[in-house]
Amino acid sequence: MSTKSPTDVLKSKLDAKNFANLMAIANPKLHAYVADAIELCQPDSVWVSTDSPEDVEYTRTMAARLGEEKPLAMPGHTIHFDGMEDQGRDREVTKYLVPPGQTLSKALNQMERQAGLKEVRALMAGSMKGRIMVVRFMNLGPNNSAFSVPCLECTDSFYVSHSLNLLYRLGYEEFKRLGAKAEFFATLHSAGKVDARMTSAEPDKKRIYIDYSNDNVYSVNTQYAGNTVGLKKLALRLSIRKADREGWLAEHMFLAAIKGKGGRKTYLAGAFPSACGKTSTAMLPGETILGDDIAYFRAVDGRCMAANAEAGIFGIIQNVNSKDDPAIWDVLNKPGEVVFSNVLVKDAKPYWLGMGVEPPADGENFSGAWTKGKKDAKGAEIACAHKNARYAVSLKALANCDVDLDTPAGVELQGILYGGRDARAYVPCQQSFDWQHGIAAYGASLETETTFATIGQEGVSEINLMSIQDFVAIPLGKYVQNNLDFAKKLKKVPLVFGVNYFLRDDQGKFLNGMRDKHVWVKWMEKRIHGEAGAAVSPTGLIPLYEDLKPLFAELVGKDYTQADYVKQFTIRVPENLKKIDRVEAFHKAEADACPGVMAVLAAQRKRLLEAQKQWGDYISPEKLPRQ
């Protein structure tokens, strides 16, 4: 423990300008945090960003000067590479630090707090020698708003600092305004030892530890932004605890405005695990986007108000193409500030999987110099670009960015949807009977398969409760109960929908087309405003054929047949009963079984069994009664 005061530590390491910039924020807790980070990591110098245009440009310049990013041919575009074993969120080394006497759900990766602090601080000791510590002030949610959560990040990576500029609202002035009242989240990050390509060289020593008792995050020996940009999923874990204390909701959801009759805008939020259609749903052509990842909900005067915690997109780039993703494609192919990561680069041009362009046979990618057929240490062929390759861009760079992105009051939410990867059970689109049914039967029952966005085996079926399971730093049952109870604060309750873009037939063929999701979302918008009917199935309210046919013609240019409708919306009773078995088993074993969820599932089982007796195992939607 240092005998120096925080002020003495800061004076010894910061020059006069940076010391003045830091001390302009009258927050002793913040000063103590930065001083501790300096003493632990031992940087050569410290740079404090004030978010001035000059400081924003300095971050861009330094990311390139230090080799963490390289310029591409398109003005404003750069490329960053992460190491071979640092290509996604790493569940195994991401842990909650739990104090004595506290417990979290068994589904969450955790360890004893003091042991974790001792380990991670030992790894960070001296980790910034020879480098600059960058001190950044950002804000989750719109500035000067009920949604605002101030955040501090200390890092030795100018790539991380650059990503913060694109993805979040700048917060230095907000910290100055709040002074000692700023109750902030803090992240300390170091890339650790780096190789000649400026990628973290000791992935076996990678650690991402969440000390939720102090709203602190430690991240070391990693550069992948999902592990290092502390305001992303790391801060989401802390936001969930804050929301639990204060009576609001922090959710892993997109926010989008869907246009309807007479030019009206209807705001929807949606939860999808990574690589399950979340960003593409948020970016539907002709609609507007507020965010693709994290949303905050508050009850205000009986209405559900929502805001995007972020201000940019750190999106998966695989399969982004001109036909299916025109808004993203446009911003990725014109001058402007974009950071690509882990794609293939040849002649200063980026190439990624599924872009609709034949990639070159050689170039540079996350593995270094690459040629087609190159193999990794285990003998597996290395693709030209990683499946989890990403792009970072400000939302305001998108032509379809919603005008209310930064509105301090947020926007009124009228619908919520949950979607995962469910090959056998749920239909492509359905509406819950009420809020409780939607949260329990769609959100808390969400199933998916592990994907390339998380390090580990792909294609493993699992429950991913509300698409937020990995990030919940409170007991899962309590988190679900908070969602169930939230409707009690509302006079106008959003409708809840379930979607499933991955339903397959008996031959394994997908029954959804890539663009069908636009039809499902437009149907939801009509349901919210009482302009579409529904049939009553055991698992929810499903669309009527006569409402879908014109939507397919208008949005997809497809002649939607009665046979298409029956294939997509037949209720598969045996598969749905097995789904309930899996979900109940999960909640009993892992999620501190929430009584409200178990009651909803029991009622759904009863409806399915009664329908099975009446109509058999596979029920055509044509047989179902109308609402």
C-alpha positions in Angstrom: 0.0 0.0 0.0 1.4 3.4 -1.0 2.3 6.0 1.6 1.8 8.7 -0.9 -1.4 10.7 -1.2 -3.3 10.3 -4.5 -2.5 13.9 -5.3 1.2 13.3 -4.8 1.1 10.2 -7.1 -0.7 12.2 -9.8 1.8 15.1 -9.5 4.7 12.7 -9.8 3.5 11.2 -13.1 1.3 13.8 -14.9 2.7 16.9 -16.5 1.2 20.3 -15.5 -1.4 20.3 -18.4 -2.7 16.7 -17.8 -2.7 17.2 -14.0 -4.8 20.3 -14.4 -7.2 18.5 -16.8 -7.7 15.7 -14.2 -8.0 18.0 -11.2 -10.7 20.1 -13.0 -13.0 17.2 -12.1 -13.6 17.7 -8.4 -14.0 14.0 -7.5 -11.6 12.6 -4.9 -12.7 9.0 -5.6 -11.8 9.4 -9.2 -8.4 10.9 -8.3 -7.7 8.0 -6.0 -8.7 5.4 -8.7 -6.3 6.9 -11.3 -3.5 7.2 -8.7 -3.9 3.5 -7.8 -3.9 2.5 -11.5 -0.7 4.5 -12.0 1.1 2.9 -9.0 -0.1 -0.6 -10.1 0.6 -0.4 -13.8 3.6 2.0 -13.8 3.2 3.8 -17.1 5.9 6.1 -18.3 3.4 8.9 -18.7 -0.3 9.7 -18.4 -2.5 11.4 -20.9 -5.9 12.8 -19.9 -8.4 13.3 -22.7 -10.6 16.4 -22.4 -12.6 15.3 -25.5 -11.5 18.5 -27.4 -11.3 18.1 -31.2 -7.5 18.1 -30.8 -7.7 15.2 -28.2 -10.0 13.2 -30.4 -7.6 13.6 -33.3 -4.6 12.7 -31.0 -6.2 9.3 -30.2 -6.6 8.5 -33.9 -3.1 9.6 -34.7 -1.5 7.6 -31.8 -3.4 4.4 -32.7 -1.8 4.6 -36.2 1.6 5.8 -35.0 2.0 3.0 -32.5 0.9 0.4 -35.0 -2.3 -0.7 -33.3 -4.2 0.4 -36.4 -3.1 0.8 -40.0 -4.7 3.1 -42.6 -6.7 1.6 -45.4 -7.2 3.0 -48.9 -10.6 4.5 -48.1 -10.0 7.9 -46.3 -10.8 7.5 -42.6 -10.8 3.7 -42.6 -8.3 1.7 -40.5 -7.6 -1.9 -39.7 -6.8 -3.4 -36.3 -5.8 -7.0 -35.7 -6.2 -9.1 -32.5 -4.1 -12.1 -31.7 -5.0 -15.6 -32.9 -6.4 -16.6 -29.5 -8.1 -13.3 -28.8 -10.9 -13.2 -31.3 -14.1 -13.1 -29.1 -15.5 -12.7 -25.6 -13.8 -15.3 -23.5 -16.2 -16.9 -21.0 -13.6 -19.0 -19.3 -11.4 -16.1 -18.1 -14.3 -13.6 -17.5 -15.3 -13.9 -13.9 -17.3 -12.1 -11.3 -15.4 -11.4 -8.1 -17.8 -12.4 -5.3 -17.3 -11.2 -1.7 -17.6 -13.6 1.3 -21.2 -14.4 2.1 -22.6 -13.5 -1.3 -23.6 -16.0 -4.1 -24.5 -15.7 -7.7 -26.3 -18.2 -9.9 -24.3 -21.3 -10.8 -24.7 -20.4 -14.5 -22.3 -17.4 -13.9 -18.5 -17.8 -13.9 -17.2 -16.5 -10.6 -14.5 -16.7 -7.9 -13.8 -15.4 -4.5 -13.2 -11.7 -4.6 -9.9 -11.3 -2.7 -8.3 -14.2 -4.6 -9.4 -12.7 -7.9 -8.1 -9.3 -7.0 -4.7 -10.7 -5.9 -4.4 -12.6 -9.2 -5.4 -9.9 -11.6 -3.5 -7.1 -9.9 -0.4 -9.3 -10.0 -0.8 -9.7 -13.7 -1.3 -5.9 -14.1 1.6 -5.0 -12.0 4.1 -3.0 -14.2 2.1 -3.9 -17.3 2.3 -0.3 -18.7 6.0 0.2 -18.3 7.3 2.0 -21.4 3.8 3.1 -22.4 1.3 5.9 -22.0 -1.7 5.5 -19.8 -4.8 6.9 -21.5 -7.5 8.3 -19.2 -10.9 8.5 -20.8 -14.3 9.9 -19.6 -17.4 8.5 -21.3 -21.1 8.3 -20.7 -23.5 5.4 -21.0 -26.9 6.8 -22.1 -27.5 10.4 -23.3 -25.6 13.0 -21.5 -27.3 15.0 -18.7 -30.2 12.5 -18.6 -32.0 10.1 -16.2 -30.4 7.4 -18.3 -26.8 8.7 -17.8 -24.1 6.5 -16.2 -20.7 8.1 -16.1 -17.7 5.8 -16.9 -14.0 6.1 -16.6 -11.5 3.9 -18.5 -7.7 3.8 -18.0 -5.9 1.9 -20.8 -2.6 1.6 -22.5 -4.2 1.0 -25.9 -5.0 3.9 -28.3 -7.1 1.4 -30.3 -9.3 1.0 -27.3 -9.4 4.8 -26.9 -10.3 5.2 -30.6 -13.1 2.6 -30.2 -14.5 4.6 -27.3 -14.7 7.7 -29.4 -16.8 5.9 -32.0 -19.0 3.8 -29.7 -19.9 6.1 -26.8 -20.8 9.7 -25.8 -17.8 11.7 -24.8 -18.1 12.4 -21.0 -15.3 14.8 -19.8 -17.6 17.8 -19.5 -20.3 15.6 -17.9 -17.7 14.5 -15.2 -16.8 18.1 -14.6 -20.5 19.1 -14.2 -21.2 16.2 -11.8 -17.9 16.6 -9.8 -18.0 14.6 -6.6 -21.6 13.5 -7.4 -20.4 11.3 -10.2 -21.0 7.6 -9.2 -18.9 6.1 -12.0 -18.1 2.7 -13.4 -14.3 2.2 -13.9 -12.3 0.0 -16.1 -8.5 -0.6 -15.9 -7.1 -2.3 -19.1 -3.7 -3.3 -20.3 -2.8 -5.2 -23.4 0.1 -6.7 -21.5 3.1 -7.8 -23.4 2.7 -7.3 -27.2 4.4 -8.8 -30.2 5.7 -7.1 -33.3 2.2 -6.7 -34.7 1.1 -4.9 -31.4 -1.2 -7.8 -30.4 -1.3 -9.2 -26.9 1.4 -11.9 -26.7 0.3 -13.8 -23.6 -3.2 -15.0 -24.1 -2.8 -17.7 -21.5 -2.6 -14.9 -19.0 -5.8 -13.2 -20.3 -8.1 -12.2 -17.4 -11.3 -10.1 -17.4 -12.5 -9.7 -13.8 -15.6 -7.8 -12.7 -15.3 -6.5 -9.1 -19.0 -5.5 -8.8 -18.6 -4.5 -5.2 -16.7 -1.4 -6.4 -18.2 -1.1 -9.9 -14.7 -1.8 -11.2 -13.5 -4.0 -14.1 -10.0 -5.3 -14.7 -8.9 -6.5 -18.2 -5.4 -7.7 -19.0 -3.5 -9.5 -21.8 -6.2 -9.0 -24.3 -7.1 -6.4 -27.0 -10.4 -7.7 -28.5 -12.8 -4.9 -28.0 -15.5 -7.0 -26.3 -13.0 -7.8 -23.6 -11.3 -4.3 -23.4 -13.8 -1.6 -24.2 -15.1 -1.5 -20.6 -18.4 0.3 -21.5 -19.6 -2.7 -23.6 -20.6 -6.0 -22.0 -18.4 -5.4 -19.0 -20.2 -2.3 -17.9 -23.5 -4.0 -18.8 -22.9 -6.3 -15.9 -22.5 -3.4 -13.6 -25.5 -1.6 -15.1 -27.7 -4.6 -14.3 -26.8 -4.3 -10.6 -27.3 -0.6 -10.6 -30.7 -1.0 -12.3 -31.6 -3.7 -9.7 -30.9 -1.2 -6.9 -32.7 1.7 -8.5 -35.7 0.0 -10.1 -35.1 0.2 -13.8 -33.9 -2.3 -16.5 -30.6 -2.6 -18.3 -31.0 -5.0 -21.3 -29.0 -6.6 -24.1 -31.3 -5.2 -26.8 -31.4 -3.2 -30.0 -33.6 -0.2 -30.3 -35.3 0.7 -33.7 -38.1 2.8 -35.0 -40.5 1.0 -37.4 -42.5 3.2 -39.7 -46.3 2.7 -40.1 -49.4 4.2 -41.5 -49.4 7.9 -41.9 -45.7 8.2 -41.2 -45.9 7.1 -37.5 -42.9 5.7 -35.7 -43.2 2.8 -33.4 -40.2 2.0 -31.2 -39.2 -1.7 -30.7 -36.5 -3.3 -28.7 -35.1 -6.8 -29.3 -32.9 -9.3 -27.6 -30.9 -11.8 -29.7 -27.7 -13.7 -28.8 -24.7 -12.7 -30.9 -24.9 -13.8 -34.6 -28.6 -14.5 -34.4 -29.9 -11.6 -36.4 -29.9 -8.7 -33.9 -28.1 -6.1 -35.9 -29.8 -7.0 -39.2 -33.2 -6.6 -37.4 -32.2 -3.3 -36.0 -31.0 -2.2 -39.5 -34.0 -3.1 -41.6 -34.2 -1.0 -44.8 -36.5 1.9 -44.6 -36.6 2.0 -40.8 -34.4 3.9 -38.4 -32.0 2.7 -35.7 -31.2 4.0 -32.2 -28.9 1.2 -31.2 -27.9 -2.5 -31.9 -26.8 -3.8 -28.5 -27.6 -2.3 -25.1 -30.8 -0.5 -24.0 -31.9 1.1 -20.7 -35.6 1.1 -19.8 -37.2 3.4 -17.2 -40.9 3.8 -16.2 -41.8 7.5 -16.6 -45.3 8.7 -16.0 -46.6 5.2 -16.6 -44.8 4.8 -19.9 -41.8 2.6 -20.8 -39.1 5.0 -21.9 -35.9 3.6 -23.5 -32.5 4.9 -24.5 -29.4 3.4 -26.2 -26.6 3.1 -23.7 -24.2 3.5 -26.7 -23.7 5.8 -29.6 -22.0 3.5 -32.1 -21.9 -0.1 -33.5 -19.3 -2.7 -32.8 -20.8 -5.1 -35.3 -20.1 -8.5 -36.7 -19.2 -8.0 -40.3 -19.6 -11.5 -41.6 -22.4 -11.7 -44.3 -22.7 -7.9 -44.5 -23.5 -7.3 -48.2 -25.0 -4.7 -50.4 -28.3 -6.5 -50.9 -29.2 -7.5 -47.3 -27.5 -4.7 -45.4 -27.5 -1.6 -47.6 -27.2 1.0 -44.8 -24.1 -0.7 -43.2 -22.7 -1.6 -46.6 -22.9 2.1 -47.6 -20.9 3.3 -44.5 -18.3 0.6 -44.9 -17.7 1.6 -48.5 -17.4 5.4 -48.4 -15.0 7.8 -46.8 -15.5 8.2 -43.0 -14.3 7.0 -39.7 -14.5 3.2 -39.5 -12.2 0.7 -37.7 -12.2 -2.8 -39.1 -10.9 -5.7 -37.1 -9.7 -9.2 -38.1 -10.7 -9.0 -41.8 -8.4 -9.8 -44.7 -6.5 -6.8 -46.1 -5.0 -6.8 -49.6 -3.8 -3.6 -51.3 -5.2 -1.6 -48.4 -8.7 -2.9 -49.0 -10.7 -5.0 -46.6 -12.4 -8.3 -47.4 -14.6 -10.4 -45.1 -16.6 -13.6 -45.2 -20.0 -13.4 -47.0 -19.5 -9.9 -48.5 -20.5 -11.1 -51.9 -17.1 -10.4 -53.4 -14.5 -13.1 -54.2 -11.6 -12.5 -51.7 -8.0 -12.5 -52.9 -5.9 -15.6 -52.4 -3.4 -13.8 -50.2 -3.0 -10.8 -48.0 -2.7 -10.0 -44.3 -5.2 -11.1 -41.6 -5.4 -11.9 -37.9 -2.9 -14.7 -38.4 -0.3 -12.4 -40.1 0.7 -12.9 -43.7 -2.0 -15.2 -45.2 -2.4 -17.3 -48.3 -5.3 -19.6 -49.1 -4.7 -23.0 -47.5 -2.7 -21.6 -44.6 -3.2 -23.8 -41.4 -3.0 -23.0 -37.7 -0.9 -24.8 -35.1 -3.6 -27.5 -34.8 -3.7 -28.1 -38.6 -7.0 -26.4 -39.2 -7.3 -24.2 -42.3 -7.4 -20.5 -41.5 -10.1 -18.6 -43.3 -9.3 -15.3 -45.1 -11.1 -13.4 -42.3 -12.4 -14.4 -38.9 -16.0 -15.3 -38.5 -16.2 -12.8 -35.6 -14.4 -10.0 -37.6 -15.9 -6.6 -36.7 -16.4 -3.0 -37.6 -16.7 0.0 -35.3 -18.6 3.0 -36.5 -20.5 5.9 -35.0 -24.3 5.6 -35.4 -24.5 9.1 -36.7 -22.4 8.0 -39.7 -25.4 5.9 -40.8 -28.0 7.4 -43.1 -30.7 5.6 -41.1 -29.7 6.8 -37.6 -32.8 7.9 -35.7 -33.0 11.6 -34.9 -33.9 10.9 -31.2 -30.6 9.0 -30.5 -29.4 11.5 -28.0 -32.8 12.8 -26.7 -32.3 13.0 -22.9 -35.9 11.8 -22.2 -35.5 8.7 -24.4 -38.2 7.3 -26.6 -41.4 5.5 -25.7 -41.1 1.7 -26.2 -44.2 -0.1 -27.5 -42.9 -3.5 -28.3 -40.2 -6.0 -27.3 -39.0 -9.1 -29.2 -36.9 -12.1 -28.2 -35.1 -14.3 -30.8 -32.5 -17.1 -30.7 -31.6 -20.2 -32.7 -34.4 -22.7 -32.3 -34.4 -25.3 -35.1 -37.4 -27.3 -34.1 -40.0 -25.7 -31.8 -41.1 -22.1 -31.9 -42.8 -20.6 -35.1 -41.0 -17.7 -36.8 -43.1 -15.0 -35.2 -45.7 -14.9 -32.4 -47.1 -12.5 -29.8 -47.4 -13.3 -26.1 -50.8 -13.5 -24.4 -49.5 -10.8 -21.9 -46.3 -9.3 -20.5 -45.8 -12.1 -18.0 -46.2 -14.8 -20.7 -43.8 -13.0 -23.0 -41.1 -12.5 -20.4 -41.3 -16.1 -19.2 -42.1 -18.1 -22.4 -40.0 -16.1 -24.8 -37.4 -14.2 -22.9 -36.6 -16.6 -20.0 -37.0 -19.5 -22.4 -34.8 -18.2 -25.1 -32.7 -21.0 -26.6 -29.8 -20.7 -29.0 -26.6 -22.3 -30.2 -23.1 -21.1 -29.3 -21.5 -19.1 -32.1 -18.2 -17.7 -33.1 -18.8 -14.5 -31.2 -17.8 -16.3 -28.0 -14.6 -18.4 -27.7 -15.3 -22.1 -27.4 -17.1 -24.8 -29.3 -19.7 -23.7 -31.8 -23.1 -25.2 -32.4 -23.8 -26.3 -28.9 -27.5 -25.9 -27.9 -28.0 -23.9 -24.7 -30.5 -21.7 -22.9 -29.4 -18.1 -23.1 -31.9 -16.4 -20.8 -33.1 -13.1 -22.2 -29.9 -13.1 -24.3 -28.2 -11.6 -21.3 -27.3 -14.6 -19.2 -23.5 -14.2 -19.3 -23.8 -10.6 -18.1 -26.1 -10.8 -15.1 -24.3 -9.9 -12.0 -27.3 -10.6 -9.7 -29.1 -14.0 -9.2 -30.7 -14.9 -12.5 -34.1 -15.6 -10.8 -34.0 -12.1 -9.4 -33.2 -10.6 -12.7 -36.2 -12.3 -14.3 -38.5 -11.3 -11.5 -37.4 -7.7 -12.0 -38.5 -7.9 -15.6 -41.8 -9.5 -14.6 -42.4 -6.8 -12.0 -41.5 -3.9 -14.3 -44.9 -3.9 -15.9 -46.5 -3.0 -12.6 -45.0 0.4 -13.0 -46.5 1.0 -16.4 -50.0 2.2 -17.4 -49.1 1.4 -21.0 -47.4 -2.0 -21.2 -45.3 -2.8 -24.4 -46.4 -5.9 -26.3 -44.0 -8.8 -26.2 -43.1 -11.0 -29.3 -41.0 -14.0 -30.0 -39.2 -14.6 -33.2 -37.2 -17.5 -34.6 -35.3 -17.0 -37.8 -33.7 -20.5 -37.6 -36.7 -22.9 -37.7 -35.9 -25.9 -40.0 -38.0 -28.6 -41.7 -37.4 -32.3 -41.4 -34.6 -32.1 -44.0 -32.8 -29.4 -42.1 -33.8 -26.6 -44.5 -34.4 -23.2 -43.0 -38.1 -22.1 -43.3 -37.2 -18.4 -42.9 -35.7 -16.4 -45.7 -33.0 -13.8 -44.9 -35.5 -10.9 -45.5 -38.6 -12.4 -43.9 -37.7 -10.7 -40.6 -38.9 -7.4 -42.1 -42.4 -9.0 -42.5 -42.5 -10.2 -38.9 -41.5 -6.8 -37.6 -44.0 -5.0 -39.7 -46.7 -7.4 -38.5 -45.7 -6.5 -34.9 -46.1 -2.8 -35.7 -49.6 -3.4 -37.0 -50.5 -5.5 -34.0 -49.4 -2.7 -31.7 -51.8 -0.4 -33.4 -54.7 -2.9 -33.8 -54.4 -3.2 -37.5 -53.7 -7.0 -37.9 -55.5 -10.0 -36.6 -54.1 -13.2 -35.0 -54.8 -16.9 -34.4 -54.6 -18.3 -30.9 -52.1 -21.1 -30.6 -50.9 -22.8 -27.4 -47.6 -20.8 -27.5 -48.9 -17.4 -28.4 -50.9 -15.3 -31.0 -49.7 -16.0 -34.5 -50.2 -14.0 -37.7 -53.0 -14.6 -40.1 -52.2 -15.6 -43.7 -54.2 -12.7 -45.1 -52.1 -10.2 -43.2 -48.8 -11.7 -44.2 -49.4 -12.1 -47.9 -49.5 -8.4 -48.8 -46.5 -7.7 -46.5 -44.4 -10.3 -48.3 -45.4 -8.8 -51.6 -44.5 -5.2 -50.4 -41.4 -5.9 -48.4 -39.8 -9.0 -50.0 -41.3 -9.0 -53.5 -42.5 -12.6 -52.9 -45.7 -14.4 -53.7 -46.3 -15.8 -50.2 -48.4 -19.0 -50.6 -50.8 -20.8 -48.2 -48.3 -23.7 -48.3 -45.5 -21.4 -47.1 -47.7 -20.2 -44.3 -48.6 -23.7 -43.1 -45.0 -24.8 -43.2 -43.8 -21.8 -41.1 -46.7 -21.7 -38.6 -47.6 -25.3 -37.9 -47.4 -25.8 -34.2 -45.1 -28.7 -33.4 -46.5 -30.0 -30.1 -43.9 -32.7 -29.3 -41.0 -30.3 -30.0 -42.6 -27.6 -27.9 -43.2 -30.0 -25.0 -39.5 -31.0 -25.1 -38.6 -27.3 -25.1 -40.5 -26.8 -21.9 -38.7 -29.7 -20.4 -35.3 -28.2 -21.2 -36.3 -24.7 -20.0 -37.7 -26.0 -16.7 -34.7 -28.1 -16.1 -32.4 -25.1 -16.7 -34.4 -22.9 -14.3 -34.5 -25.5 -11.6 -30.8 -26.3 -11.9 -29.2 -23.0 -12.8 -31.4 -20.0 -12.6 -32.8 -19.9 -9.0 -36.2 -20.9 -10.4 -38.4 -17.9 -10.6 -41.9 -19.0 -9.5 -43.5 -16.7 -12.1 -41.6 -18.4 -14.9 -42.4 -21.9 -13.7 -46.2 -21.0 -13.5 -46.2 -19.7 -17.1 -44.4 -22.8 -18.4 -46.8 -25.1 -16.6 -49.8 -23.2 -18.2 -48.2 -23.5 -21.6 -47.6 -27.2 -21.2 -51.3 -27.6 -20.3 -52.4 -25.7 -23.4 -50.1 -27.8 -25.6 -51.4 -31.1 -24.2 -55.0 -30.0 -24.6 -54.4 -29.0 -28.2 -52.6 -32.3 -28.9 -55.7 -34.2 -27.7 -57.9 -32.1 -30.0 -55.7 -31.8 -33.2 -52.7 -34.1 -32.9 -49.0 -33.6 -32.8 -48.7 -31.1 -35.6 -51.4 -28.5 -35.8 -51.9 -26.5 -38.9 -52.5 -22.8 -38.3 -55.6 -23.0 -40.4 -57.2 -25.1 -37.6 -56.6 -22.6 -34.8 -59.3 -20.2 -33.5 -59.0 -16.5 -34.3 -58.6 -14.0 -31.6 
